Amino acid sequence: MLEFKFDTQLLIEGSGLDEDVINEYITNNIKGDCLLAVGDDELIKIHYHTNEPWQVLEYCANLGDIHDIVVENMQRQADGLDG
C-alpha cells in the first residue's frame, strides 16, 4: 500500500510565479511527497505525490492558467492495473 497514491502533474502559466513560494505552500499545506516545482516567473511545472490531488489543482488554479493536467493512481499501477 502506497502512502500517497496519486501522481499529480500539471503546468501553471501566468505572471510573477515564484517556484520557491509554490514549493513552500504545497509542502506546508498539502500532505504528500516527491514535490517538484520548477520553472520561471511565467511557467511552472508541478509534480507531486498526494492523496488530495484536488487541493494541488485548486491552489495552482489560483496562481494562473493550469493545463497539461495528469493525475494517475499509482496504487492501481503497482497492482498491475491501468492507472
N, C-alpha and C positions, 0 to 999 in steps of 0.2 A: 504494500500500500504506500503510495506516494504522499508525502506531507502536503505538497502543493501540486495539484493535478492539472491546472490549466496553464499552458504556454501561451502567453498573451503578447502579440506583436502588433505594432502599428507605427505610422508616421504622423507627426504633428507638423503642420505647415502654418506659419504665422509670422509675427514680427516681434522682436525683443525677447525671443525664447532664451532661456538660460538652463543649460543641462545640469548645472550644479543645484539650482533651485528645484528643478524637477526631481532629480535624484534624491535630494533631502526630503521633499514632500512625500514621495512614494515610500521611501524607506521608513519614515516616521509614522505614516498614516494607513498604509495598506500592507497587511501581512503577506509575506512571500519571500522569495529568494531569487538569486541569479539575475539581479537587475542590471540592465544595460540601457543607458540613456545617453546617446551620443549625437552630435551634430553641431549646428551653428545657430545663430540667432533667428534663422528663418526656417530651418528644417531639423527636426529631432527624430531619431529612430528610438523606439521603446521596445524592449524585450524584458518580460517579467514572468516568473512562475508564481501563481497565486491561486487561491480558491475563490476569489472575488474579482474576476476579470471586469465585471461591470463597473467596479469602483475605479479601476485604471482608466477605462473608457470615459467615464463621467468626468474625472479630473482632467484628462487630456483634452476633452472636447471643450472645456472652459478656457483652454490656452490658445486654441486655434482650430484650424480645419483638420480633422483626423481622417485618414484614409489608409488603404492597403492593410486593413484590419484582419488579423488572423488569430483565432482562439482555438487551440487544439487541446483535446482531452488526452493528456499523456498517460493516464491510467489505462484508458482503452488501448492505447498504442502498446503499452507494456504487456497488456493481456492478449496481444495479437489481433486486436480488432481495429477497425477504421477509427481514426481519431476524431 
